[in-house]
C-alpha cells in the first residue's frame, strides 16, 4: 500500500460533517490532507475540520474564500487561526490578503490567495466586467500582487501553475491547484483542468481532488490510483 502523500488534498464535498467523517474513515491512512469548503460550513464543517486535525492528525485546508472590508477579514481570520488549521483561502485582492495576513498573526495558518477561479473563463470575466486581457496574464499578475501583499501561496488552475512558479515573487511560496481530474474523469463545473501528474509537473505543490474520489464507487481505490500517478514526481 502506498503511503499518504501530503501533495494530495481531498475535498470533502459532502453534505455534512457526518458524511465527511465517514469518507475520511473509508480513506483511512491513504489520505493525510483534507479540504473543507463553504458548501460544508453550515453542515458542521468547522467542527469536522477541528476533529480531523486534533483527533485524527490530519492536515486541514479551510476553503472559505473570504472577501470583505479589511477589518472584517482580519477578525474572521483571527478566529480561524485559533483552531490550528493549515491553509485558509481568501480572495487575492491585495487589501484582503493584507488583512488576512494580519489576522493570521504568528500562527501556523497559511494564507492562500485565490487568483481566478478555475470554474471561470474569459467570457465569465467579461460578464463580470473584469478588465480585458489574456486570462493567464491576469492570473499571473494577480498572483504576483497577492505575494507582494503577504500571501503564503495562491490557488490557481494547473494551466497557470508553471507561469506562477516562474515569477520572482513566487520563491518559497505555495501553489495549490484545484481543477485536477484523473484521466477519464468528468470535468464537472471546472473549465481549466489537468491531470494530477501534469499539475505537479507544472509547478504545483498540492493538488485538490474532490468528486473523482468522494463520488467514486471505491473512494480508497480512487485515491490510491492518484497516489500511483504522482509517485516519483
N, C-alpha and C positions, 0 to 999 in steps of 0.2 A: 504494500500500500504506500502510495506517495505521501510524504509529509505535507502538512498545511503550508501554504505559501502566502505570506502577507501581501504579496502583489495582487492577489485576487481578493476583491471585496465583493461580497454577495449582498445585493439589495434585498431587504426583507419587504418586498412588495406584496404584502398580505393584508387581510382586513383588520387584524387586531393583534394585541400582544400575545394572546394565547396561541394563535396560528403562527406567529413569529417564533415563539419559544419552541413550538413543535417542529418547525422547519429546522431550527438550529439543532434540535435533538437528533433529527434524522441525518443531518450533515455531520454531526459529531466532530471528531478531530480532523476531518478533511478540510474544514474552513476555520480560519482564525480571525477573520476581519469581516464585520457586517456594516451595512449602511441602513439607516432608518430615515425616511423622508416625511414630508408634510402629510402624505396620504395616511400615514400611521399615527400622526401626532394625537389625534382625538381618540385613537384606539389603544391608548396606553403606550405609545412609542417611547416616550422619555423614560418611563418606568422600566420598559423592556431593555432599553439601552443600558441603564444603570445595572439591571440584573445580570445581563450578559457580560458586562465589564467586571463587576465586583464579585459575582458568584461563579462565573464560568471562565474568567480570564481572557475573554475575547477583546480584541481592539474594536472600537466603535467610531463610526462616522455618522454624525448627525447632519443631514442634508436639509437645512431649513431655508437656505437662500434668503437670508434677511435683507430687507431693503426698507429703509425708513430714515427719518432725520437722525443726525449723529447721536444725540443724547439717548434716544430710544434704542438704537443699535448697541451702544455701549452698555446700557443697562441689561439688555437681553443677553448679550454675550457674557457679561459678568455672571449672570445667573446660571448660564450653561457651564461656565468654566468650573463651577464648584463640584460638578459631577465627575471630574477626572476623565472625560472622554478624549478622543484622539483628534478627530477632524470635525470642523464645522464650516459650512458654506455660507457665504454672503455674496450679494451681487458685487461685481467688480468695479463699480464706480469708486473713484479714489476716496471720496468723503465717507463712504460706507466702510471701506477697508480700514481707513484710519481709525474710525470709531470702534470697529470690531477689534482691532489690534489693542486699543486702549482697554476695552472690556476684558480681553483675554489676560492682560497683565502679565505676570510672571508664571502663569500656569503652563502646563504642557500642551494646551489646546492649540492645534494648528488651524490657522485661518486660511481657508481656500476660497479664492475669488472665482465667481462664475464669469467667464468671458462672454461667449454667445451660446445659448442653449443648443444642445445637439439636435433638438427637435425642430429647429428653425433653419430656414434657408433664406436666400436673398429676397425672395418675394415676401416672406414673412416680415423681414426688416423694413421693406418698403411700405408694407401695410401699417407698420407701427411708426412710420415717419422717422425711421432711423437714418443716419447720414448715409449718403450714397458711397459706394466703393466696393471693392472686392471683399468678399466675406472673410477670406483668410487673412488679408491685410488688416482688416478691422479687428479681428480676433487677436492677432499678434500685438497690435497697438494697445488694445485693452489689457492684455496680459502684462505688457511692459509697464503700463501705468499702475496696474494693481501691485506689481512687485515693488515699484518705487514707493507706493503708499504703505508698504509694510506687510503685504500678503506673504504667507509661508509657502503658498503654492497656488495653482489655478486648476479650474475644471475646464477642460477643452475637449473637443472631438479628436479622435485619433488622426484625422486629416490635418490638424494644425499642430500636433504634438512635436513633430520634428522642427518646424519653424520656431515654435516657442522655446524648445530646448536650445536652439542656436542663439537666442537673444543673450546679450551680455548680462542683462538683469536677471536671467534665469539661473545663474550659477548658484548652486546649493539650494535651489527651490524645488518644490514638488510639482509634478504634473499628474493629474488624475483624470482618466478618460472613461466617461460613460459612453453609451452608443457602441458598446462592444457586443458583437454577436458571433458565436461559434459558427463554423461553416455549416450551412443547411438550416440555420435558424431564421425565423421570420423577423423582418426589420421592425415590426410593430409601429410605434409612433416616432421612431428615430429616423432621421433623414441623412445623417452624416455618420456612417458606421464603418467598422473594420473588425477583423478577427482579433482574438486576444493576442496571438503572436505578433501580428502586424502592429498593433497598438504599442506593445512593449518595445519592439524593434524601432519604432518611430520616436522613442524617447520618453514614453510614459513610465512613471514609477509604479502606478497602481492602475488596474482596470476594474471597472464596476460592471457586474453582470447580474441581472435580475431575473426576468421571466424565463430565459432559457434554462435556468436552474430551478427557480421556485415553482414553475408550472410543468416541469418535466415529470414523466411517469416515475422516474427514479432520480430524484434530485442529487443524491450522493454520487451516482454514476455520472451524471452530467457535470458535476463539479470536478470529479476525478479526470474526466476527459479533457477539461480545460487545463488542469494542472499538468497533464501529459503534454498538451500542446505547447505549454510555455516552459517546460523543463529545458534547461540548458541555455535559455535566452538571458 
